[in-house]
Amino acid sequence: MDPSLPEEELKALQEQFAETVRTHAGQVQDVTQWETRRLAYDIKGQHEGVYVIMNVSGETDTITEIDRALKFSEPVLRHMIVRTDNQ
């Protein structure tokens, strides 16, 4: 996320994305926010970013909706969704 955002706005965005997951019958297991770190390359003119890791579970519709929400959120510099199978 954009490192120039105040801490309360970062938390509000995280809660907004978590609410999107819950609204679409998903569950948020864990949210971890790292401190500001240097990016491997510039994204949207930014040299640094705030990394947020959100572990969620849900059906395909849930994941599709959170992906859509992340794509259209201006403060999100880049996102990645990784599927992990619990065995």
QUITA-V395788 format. One record per helix or strand of 3 or more residues. SS is the DSSP state (A for helix, B for strand). FROM is the first residue (numbers start at 1). TO is the last residue. If there is no record, write none. Layout:
BEGIN
ss:SS from:FROM to:TO
ss:SS from:FROM to:TO
END
This chain:
BEGIN
ss:A from:7 to:23
ss:B from:27 to:43
ss:B from:46 to:57
ss:A from:60 to:71
END
